[in-house]
Amino acid sequence: MWTVIYMAQTKDSVLKVRELLSAANLAVRVRPVGGSSAEDGYFEILVPQTEAQLAHTILLKNEY
């Protein structure tokens, strides 16, 4: 099961967080929230539930 671990408002933020988590060999999915397009609006960043705690730790260490 996939778990939302972060919400980003810009595509730039999404790319940075995804890159950070992917560098730690975590599986990452991104999906737009609501009616937002691929360039604006909010995005959910998801990881497998078994990797959620590690993902949170990585984000906190990197001041997200």
Z-matrix of the N, CA and C atoms (Angstrom, degrees):
N
C 1 1.447
C 2 1.535 1 108.33
N 3 1.307 2 116.47 1 139.83
C 4 1.460 3 122.69 2 179.53
C 5 1.522 4 110.03 3 -92.33
N 6 1.336 5 116.40 4 143.20
C 7 1.456 6 123.13 5 -176.50
C 8 1.515 7 110.26 6 -126.74
N 9 1.337 8 116.61 7 133.81
C 10 1.464 9 120.93 8 176.04
C 11 1.526 10 108.20 9 -72.55
N 12 1.332 11 115.62 10 126.86
C 13 1.462 12 119.23 11 179.81
C 14 1.523 13 112.50 12 -117.92
N 15 1.334 14 116.54 13 -11.50
C 16 1.467 15 118.90 14 -177.43
C 17 1.515 16 108.73 15 -160.25
N 18 1.330 17 115.50 16 146.29
C 19 1.461 18 122.18 17 174.09
C 20 1.527 19 107.12 18 -116.26
N 21 1.305 20 116.72 19 131.24
C 22 1.462 21 121.37 20 179.45
C 23 1.514 22 108.91 21 -122.07
N 24 1.336 23 115.91 22 147.48
C 25 1.460 24 119.65 23 -177.83
C 26 1.520 25 112.76 24 -99.56
N 27 1.321 26 117.75 25 -20.50
C 28 1.459 27 120.00 26 -178.73
C 29 1.526 28 110.45 27 -124.34
N 30 1.318 29 115.45 28 154.46
C 31 1.459 30 121.13 29 177.86
C 32 1.527 31 110.53 30 -62.15
N 33 1.335 32 116.40 31 -34.17
C 34 1.463 33 121.77 32 177.76
C 35 1.532 34 111.19 33 -60.44
N 36 1.326 35 116.71 34 -45.16
C 37 1.467 36 121.57 35 178.25
C 38 1.525 37 110.97 36 -62.99
N 39 1.316 38 115.78 37 -40.86
C 40 1.461 39 120.67 38 179.33
C 41 1.525 40 110.21 39 -59.85
N 42 1.322 41 116.02 40 -46.44
C 43 1.460 42 120.09 41 -178.22
C 44 1.526 43 111.72 42 -63.12
N 45 1.323 44 117.17 43 -40.40
C 46 1.466 45 120.88 44 179.70
C 47 1.523 46 111.43 45 -65.19
N 48 1.321 47 116.95 46 -46.21
C 49 1.469 48 120.77 47 -179.01
C 50 1.524 49 110.00 48 -67.17
N 51 1.318 50 117.10 49 -43.48
C 52 1.465 51 119.94 50 179.48
C 53 1.527 52 110.89 51 -61.34
N 54 1.322 53 116.68 52 -42.62
C 55 1.468 54 120.94 53 178.67
C 56 1.531 55 111.01 54 -62.11
N 57 1.319 56 116.13 55 -43.25
C 58 1.463 57 121.75 56 -179.91
C 59 1.532 58 111.24 57 -61.09
N 60 1.313 59 116.39 58 -47.17
C 61 1.464 60 120.66 59 -178.77
C 62 1.528 61 111.98 60 -71.64
N 63 1.314 62 116.38 61 -37.51
C 64 1.462 63 120.06 62 178.16
C 65 1.522 64 111.31 63 -65.63
N 66 1.329 65 116.97 64 -34.35
C 67 1.467 66 121.02 65 177.80
C 68 1.523 67 111.18 66 -63.55
N 69 1.329 68 116.89 67 -24.50
C 70 1.469 69 121.97 68 177.03
C 71 1.532 70 111.00 69 -91.69
N 72 1.321 71 116.01 70 13.40
C 73 1.475 72 122.91 71 178.76
C 74 1.524 73 113.69 72 63.22
N 75 1.326 74 116.57 73 33.08
C 76 1.462 75 120.81 74 175.47
C 77 1.524 76 108.83 75 -96.27
N 78 1.317 77 116.21 76 143.89
C 79 1.462 78 120.89 77 173.70
C 80 1.523 79 107.33 78 -76.38
N 81 1.340 80 117.06 79 133.93
C 82 1.462 81 121.49 80 -175.59
C 83 1.523 82 109.88 81 -133.54
N 84 1.317 83 115.48 82 135.86
C 85 1.472 84 122.13 83 172.41
C 86 1.520 85 107.88 84 -123.38
N 87 1.325 86 115.22 85 149.48
C 88 1.467 87 121.52 86 177.08
C 89 1.520 88 107.52 87 -128.82
N 90 1.335 89 115.69 88 136.53
C 91 1.464 90 118.63 89 175.23
C 92 1.522 91 109.44 90 -142.09
N 93 1.341 92 115.52 91 140.82
C 94 1.469 93 118.96 92 177.11
C 95 1.524 94 110.45 93 -70.04
N 96 1.325 95 115.47 94 150.88
C 97 1.464 96 121.69 95 -179.62
C 98 1.520 97 108.20 96 -101.43
N 99 1.315 98 116.26 97 134.85
C 100 1.451 99 121.24 98 176.77
C 101 1.512 100 112.13 99 64.66
N 102 1.321 101 115.50 100 -137.93
C 103 1.455 102 120.83 101 -176.91
C 104 1.511 103 113.92 102 -95.11
N 105 1.327 104 117.74 103 18.31
C 106 1.458 105 119.42 104 -177.32
C 107 1.520 106 110.94 105 -69.68
N 108 1.320 107 115.03 106 151.06
C 109 1.456 108 120.13 107 178.73
C 110 1.520 109 109.57 108 -86.48
N 111 1.308 110 116.53 109 -175.40
C 112 1.464 111 120.90 110 -178.71
C 113 1.522 112 112.17 111 -73.51
N 114 1.322 113 119.02 112 -9.82
C 115 1.463 114 120.97 113 -175.82
C 116 1.525 115 114.62 114 -112.88
N 117 1.327 116 118.27 115 -21.25
C 118 1.458 117 119.04 116 -178.01
C 119 1.517 118 110.39 117 -138.28
N 120 1.294 119 116.24 118 168.99
C 121 1.451 120 120.22 119 -179.88
C 122 1.516 121 111.38 120 94.34
N 123 1.308 122 116.17 121 -169.49
C 124 1.460 123 121.77 122 -177.56
C 125 1.526 124 111.43 123 -95.03
N 126 1.329 125 113.91 124 151.54
C 127 1.455 126 121.08 125 179.13
C 128 1.517 127 108.84 126 -132.10
N 129 1.320 128 116.24 127 142.73
C 130 1.457 129 121.63 128 172.83
C 131 1.523 130 108.12 129 -96.99
N 132 1.319 131 115.26 130 136.37
C 133 1.459 132 120.61 131 174.36
C 134 1.520 133 106.24 132 -109.74
N 135 1.319 134 115.23 133 124.33
C 136 1.456 135 121.49 134 -173.66
C 137 1.525 136 111.30 135 -120.34
N 138 1.317 137 115.62 136 148.65
C 139 1.463 138 123.32 137 172.71
C 140 1.530 139 107.03 138 -135.01
N 141 1.326 140 117.12 139 161.83
C 142 1.477 141 118.51 140 174.58
C 143 1.529 142 109.88 141 -58.73
N 144 1.301 143 116.25 142 144.51
C 145 1.464 144 121.84 143 -176.66
C 146 1.527 145 112.02 144 -54.52
N 147 1.317 146 117.08 145 -34.49
C 148 1.462 147 120.79 146 -179.01
C 149 1.530 148 112.61 147 -69.97
N 150 1.340 149 117.34 148 -16.82
C 151 1.463 150 121.50 149 -179.43
C 152 1.530 151 112.76 150 -107.30
N 153 1.322 152 117.37 151 2.61
C 154 1.466 153 121.52 152 -174.17
C 155 1.525 154 112.86 153 -61.97
N 156 1.319 155 117.85 154 -44.48
C 157 1.464 156 120.70 155 -178.65
C 158 1.528 157 110.84 156 -62.42
N 159 1.322 158 117.08 157 -44.28
C 160 1.460 159 121.23 158 178.14
C 161 1.532 160 110.62 159 -63.32
N 162 1.310 161 116.83 160 -41.45
C 163 1.464 162 121.07 161 179.01
C 164 1.530 163 110.86 162 -62.04
N 165 1.329 164 117.57 163 -42.93
C 166 1.470 165 121.46 164 177.51
C 167 1.528 166 110.50 165 -61.61
N 168 1.313 167 116.68 166 -42.64
C 169 1.459 168 120.88 167 179.37
C 170 1.525 169 110.93 168 -61.74
N 171 1.312 170 116.56 169 -43.36
C 172 1.472 171 121.09 170 178.92
C 173 1.524 172 110.35 171 -62.76
N 174 1.323 173 117.10 172 -43.87
C 175 1.467 174 120.41 173 -179.39
C 176 1.540 175 110.86 174 -64.32
N 177 1.316 176 116.78 175 -42.73
C 178 1.473 177 120.26 176 179.15
C 179 1.521 178 111.71 177 -63.57
N 180 1.308 179 117.43 178 -41.86
C 181 1.467 180 121.19 179 179.13
C 182 1.525 181 112.41 180 -64.55
N 183 1.339 182 115.32 181 -24.44
C 184 1.461 183 120.81 182 -179.41
C 185 1.531 184 112.04 183 -103.65
N 186 1.335 185 115.12 184 16.99
C 187 1.462 186 123.68 185 174.67
C 188 1.525 187 114.84 186 60.69
N 189 1.356 188 115.38 187 41.22
C 190 1.468 189 120.12 188 173.02
C 191 1.493 190 108.95 189 -103.33
